[in-house]
């Protein structure tokens, strides 16, 4: 059993990955449209909370980092929308920064996608 297959046994979540492609009509670029690139990809999400060293009044400021672990075969460009299903809950994120790619997996830092009403 390879190291990659052992790591992939830890993938308990799934994700859909959306990217953007140009809409071209009569040779004219009319903008971009969101497109599903990958559906129900096995993955794992890791959450870390970092406390800021500075104190504000009585509470310390904290920041959460979210990292996606996925197959190295899945190509995810910066800015893609990633919808993760974890324990029946749907989480919406955007890919932030350049992915770290290893022979066994890909690590992608995520940013919570905020939607305005």
N, C-alpha and C positions, 0 to 999 in steps of 0.2 A: 504494500500500500504506500503510495507516494505522500510526501508532506502536504502537497496541495489537496489531495483527496481527504486527508485527515482534517485539515483546516476547514474544508467545505462541509464537513459533518457538523460544524459549529454554526452554520448558517441557518438560523431559525426564523428569519424574516423574509419577506419578498418585496420587490420594488418594481415600479414601472418608471421608465426614464423617458422624458420628453425633451426633444430638441427643437430647433427652429430651422425651417428651410424657406428659401426665397420663393415668392409667388411671381412668376413671369408670364405676362400676357402680351402676345404680339411683340415679343422682344423687349418689353418694358417691365422693369422690376416694380411690382405693385406693393411690395412690403414683404413681411414674413408671416408664416403660419406655424403654429405649434404642431409637431408630429410625434406620434408614439414611436420611439426607437427600439425599446426593449420592453417586454411585458413579463411580469411575474418572475423576475430574476431572483434566484436565491441570494440572500445577503445577510449581513449581521450589522447591527448598529451599536456603537459604543458611545456612552455619555460620560463626560467628565465635568466636574464643577470646580472652578478655580476661584479662590478667594483673593480679592485685591488686597494688597498690603495696607492701603490707606483705609482708615475708619471714617465713616460719616455718621456723626452723632453716636448712636449706640450699635448700629448694624454695619457689618462689613459688606462692601459691594462684592457681588459674585458674578461670574460669567460662566455660561455652559458651553462646552465645545461638543460637537457631534461629529463622529467619524463613521463613514460607511466602509465596510469590508465587502468586496465583491470579486468575482472572477477577473483575472487579468485580461481575459478575452473580451470583456465588455468595455467598449470605447465610450467614455463619458467626457464630453467637452465642457469647459468652464461655462457656467450660466445655464446648464440644463436644469429642468425641473425634475425632481425626484420625489415620487409618491411612495412612501413605505407603509406596508401593512405589518403591524407588530402586535401580536396578541389581540387581534380583532380591532385594533385602533388604527386609523389612517393618519399618517404624519406627512406634511408637505414641506419640502426643503428645496433649496437651490444649491447647486455645486459651486463651491467657492475655491479659487486657487487651483494650482496644478496638482494633479493626482500623483501620489507616490506609487510607482509600479514595480512590483517584485515578480519573480517567476511563479510564486504561489498565490498571489492575490494583488489586488489594487486597493489602496487606501485613499478615500476621498473625504475632504473636510466639507461639511454641510453648514448652510445658514438657514435658519427658520424662514419660511416664506410667509410674508405678511400679506394679508388680503384686506383691502379696504371695502367697507360696506357701501 
